[in-house]
């Protein structure tokens, strides 16, 4: 059983992420806090890049792939693509309580 993390979920408009990959708003992707992303001279080298998370919010569950770092996120917060966020909450909510695990 994986350890459950509790934080806030927000959403952002995607693009070129810290992993060096281009993403779009319709993909199920996420940016993680510096705690989980790490600090590398070349951010493309983060071991977090490409890892999967399972995120639960008020409306449901979504599996997402890490493609970016969220410098302003607190340790357990996640910044999701609009497509991913809309599976767990209404976009108008902006910020919701979430729980997540490494998938």
C-alpha positions as CSV (number, residue, x, y, z in Angstrom):
1,X,0.0,0.0,0.0
2,X,1.3,3.4,-1.0
3,X,1.6,6.3,1.4
4,X,-1.2,8.8,0.9
5,X,-0.3,12.5,0.4
6,X,-2.7,15.3,1.2
7,X,-2.5,18.7,-0.3
8,X,-4.2,21.2,-2.6
9,X,-4.8,20.7,-6.3
10,X,-4.7,23.6,-8.8
11,X,-4.6,23.8,-12.6
12,X,-2.3,25.6,-15.0
13,X,-2.0,26.0,-18.8
14,X,0.7,23.6,-20.0
15,X,3.5,24.0,-22.5
16,X,7.2,23.3,-22.3
17,X,7.7,21.8,-18.8
18,X,10.8,21.5,-16.7
19,X,11.2,17.9,-17.9
20,X,11.9,19.3,-21.4
21,X,8.7,18.0,-22.9
22,X,5.9,19.9,-24.6
23,X,2.5,19.1,-23.2
24,X,-1.0,20.5,-24.0
25,X,-4.0,21.2,-21.9
26,X,-5.9,18.1,-23.0
27,X,-3.2,15.7,-21.7
28,X,-3.3,14.2,-18.2
29,X,-0.2,15.8,-16.8
30,X,1.0,17.4,-13.6
31,X,3.6,19.6,-12.1
32,X,4.9,18.7,-8.7
33,X,6.5,20.7,-5.8
34,X,10.3,21.2,-5.5
35,X,10.2,18.5,-2.7
36,X,9.3,15.8,-5.3
37,X,10.9,17.3,-8.4
38,X,14.3,17.8,-6.8
39,X,17.0,20.3,-7.8
40,X,19.2,19.6,-10.7
41,X,21.6,21.7,-12.7
42,X,19.7,20.4,-15.7
43,X,16.0,20.0,-14.6
44,X,15.4,17.5,-17.5
45,X,17.4,15.1,-15.3
46,X,14.8,14.9,-12.5
47,X,13.9,11.3,-11.5
48,X,10.3,12.5,-11.2
49,X,9.9,13.1,-14.9
50,X,7.6,10.5,-16.5
51,X,6.4,9.0,-13.1
52,X,2.7,8.5,-12.6
53,X,0.5,9.7,-9.8
54,X,-3.1,8.8,-8.9
55,X,-5.0,11.9,-7.7
56,X,-8.4,11.9,-6.0
57,X,-10.5,15.1,-5.7
58,X,-14.1,16.0,-5.0
59,X,-15.4,14.7,-8.3
60,X,-13.2,11.6,-8.9
61,X,-9.8,10.1,-9.6
62,X,-7.3,10.7,-12.4
63,X,-3.9,9.2,-13.3
64,X,-1.4,11.8,-14.4
65,X,2.2,11.9,-15.6
66,X,4.8,14.3,-14.1
67,X,6.1,16.7,-16.8
68,X,6.9,19.8,-14.8
69,X,7.9,21.4,-11.6
70,X,5.6,23.8,-9.6
71,X,8.0,26.2,-7.8
72,X,5.2,27.9,-5.8
73,X,3.5,24.6,-4.7
74,X,3.8,23.5,-1.1
75,X,5.3,20.0,-0.5
76,X,2.2,17.9,-1.2
77,X,0.4,20.2,-3.6
78,X,-0.1,19.4,-7.3
79,X,-0.6,21.7,-10.3
80,X,-2.6,19.7,-12.9
81,X,-3.4,20.3,-16.6
82,X,-7.0,21.5,-17.2
83,X,-8.0,18.1,-18.6
84,X,-6.7,16.3,-15.4
85,X,-8.2,18.9,-13.0
86,X,-11.6,18.7,-14.7
87,X,-11.7,15.0,-13.9
88,X,-11.4,15.6,-10.1
89,X,-13.1,19.0,-9.8
90,X,-14.8,21.9,-11.7
91,X,-12.2,24.2,-13.3
92,X,-14.1,27.2,-11.7
93,X,-13.1,25.8,-8.3
94,X,-9.5,26.7,-9.0
95,X,-8.1,25.1,-5.8
96,X,-9.4,21.9,-4.1
97,X,-8.3,19.5,-1.5
98,X,-6.8,16.4,-2.9
99,X,-5.1,13.2,-1.9
100,X,-2.6,11.4,-4.1
101,X,-0.3,8.3,-4.3
102,X,2.5,7.3,-6.5
103,X,0.9,5.0,-9.1
